[in-house]
Amino acid sequence: MPIYLDNAATTQVCPQAAQAAYQAMTEGFGNPSSGYALGQAAAARVKEHRETVARCLGCLPEELTFISCGTEGDNWSIRSAVEYGKRKGKHIITTAIEHAAVLEPMKDLERQGYEVTYLKPDRTGHISIDALTAALRPDTILVSMMLVNNELGTILPVAEAARAIKAAGSPALLHCDAVQGFLKVPFTPKELGVDLLTVSGHKIHAPKGIGAQYIRKGLNLKPLLLGGGQESGLRSGTEPTAQIAALAAACGAWQEEYREKITQIRRYALEVLRQVPGLEVISPGDAPHICAVSLPGYPSEMLVRDLSDMGICVSSGSACHKGKPSHVFAALGLPKRTLMGVLRVSFSAENTREDVDILAEGLTSITKNRIAMR
């Protein structure tokens, strides 16, 4: 097995989730919309799974809709919020360091005539609440702000944003991409004050292809998909019962001590990696599981490949970039040499100090080999 240090990209499916999915596929495989016993048993299990996920998220079961992934949830939130507020204005606020699942829909809305304000981070990757307050206008209909940045590990001021929107008397809905924050950072949608919130299963040891969308009770949004009326008519289509079972199992398997364990591994990593010749810490991370570093002058993709050859998995940023330069690191205004050598290192409770030591040794050997070649 490789040394896997890219848990912000995806996580290994836990045994509980894999077993739950297998049972749903082989034993409880009925269609939840069917009237006979096998189908109704599947429907009852979906109801139980919804209650489990809602309990872990801290919302009512009826406020939770199962979706396929974070990208779907972000797109749905943005487009439905704009539809909801279209009579009140055409101004939107987001940040320059959001995931592409938020930024690409924003670009599409700009082509349709909407005006989008992109809040820029400071050099540490944090967003100023004062900047948000200054950007709010009477015609602002949506604010979309992620909870944890997926490349820096910084925590954004979502709860403060909710208070600023309320204080300004703004009609804006507040959406939060909480994909990297779910179970890693303590929160509930109510505590954050959000109207819409998105999470994804494969970041918490559930399979890819399942997530959940929080929609505040009383907020009547346009359905994502029309059809048979599943998911309270908001997202029609036969429920993916195996994936839903796996998501609930992964939520149920999560233990509170994981958060502290991951935090300690990240802190140890920062201590050890600072000893690598020439390495710079770009962001130590606020969230437990993500930090960003750089070896200035070393191309990130080369570092990723060389480390992969050593059996070590890290990334040069979000997996969704697919080799393209990271807009997140670029937004920090880093020197070009620093920007070219950035790496994201992200952890799970399965990682050990030995994993970190091997990464540090690998990076050190790369720098020594380069010196020897000069």
VENCOR-V276580 format. One record per backbone hydrogen bond with DSSP energy under -0.5 kcal/mol. CO is the residue of the C=O (numbers start at 1). NH is the residue of the N-H. Records with the same first field share a line. If there is no record, write none. Layout:
BEGIN
CO=NH ; NH
END
This chain:
BEGIN
2=4
3=5 ; 313
5=346
6=9 ; 10
14=18
15=19
16=20
17=21
18=22
19=23
20=24
21=25
22=26
23=27 ; 28
27=29
30=32
31=34
36=40
37=41
38=42
39=43
40=44
41=45
42=46
43=47
44=48
45=49
46=50
47=51
48=52
49=53
50=54
51=55
52=56
53=57
54=58 ; 59
57=189
60=63
61=64
63=215
65=213
67=211
69=73
70=74
71=75
72=76
73=77
74=78
75=79
76=80
77=81
78=82
79=83
80=84
81=85
83=86
85=88 ; 89
90=115
91=141 ; 142
92=117
93=144
94=119
95=98
99=102 ; 103
100=104
102=106
103=107
104=108
105=109
106=110
107=111
108=112
109=114
110=113
114=116
115=92
116=118
117=94 ; 119
119=96
122=125
126=122
128=132
129=133
130=134
131=135
132=136
137=140
139=91
141=173
142=93
143=145 ; 175
147=156
149=153
153=286 ; 287
154=149
156=158
157=161
158=162
159=163
160=164
161=165
162=166
163=167
164=168
165=170
166=169
173=143 ; 175
174=195 ; 196
175=145
176=178 ; 198
177=147 ; 148
178=181 ; 182
181=184 ; 185
188=192
189=193 ; 194
195=216
196=176
197=214
198=178
199=212
200=203
201=204 ; 206
202=11
205=14
207=210
210=201
211=67
212=199
213=65
214=197
216=219
218=220
219=221
225=236
229=233
230=233 ; 235
231=234
234=224 ; 225
239=241
240=244
241=245
242=246
243=247
244=248
245=249
246=250
247=251
248=252
249=253
250=254
251=254
255=258
256=259 ; 260
257=261
258=262
259=263
260=264
261=265
262=266
263=267
264=268
265=269
266=270
267=271
268=272
269=273
270=274
272=275
273=276
276=279
278=296
280=282 ; 294
283=292
287=290
289=347
291=345
292=282 ; 283
293=343
294=280 ; 296
295=298
297=299
299=303
300=304
301=305
302=306
303=307
304=308
305=309
306=310
307=310 ; 312
308=311
311=3
312=314
313=5
315=344
318=321
319=322
321=324
326=330
327=331
329=332 ; 334
330=333
335=339
336=340
337=297 ; 341
338=341
339=342
340=300
341=295
343=293
344=315
345=291
346=7
348=351
352=356
353=357
354=358
355=359
356=360
357=361
358=362
359=363
360=364
361=365
362=366
363=367
364=368
365=369
366=370
367=371
368=372
369=373
370=374
371=374
END
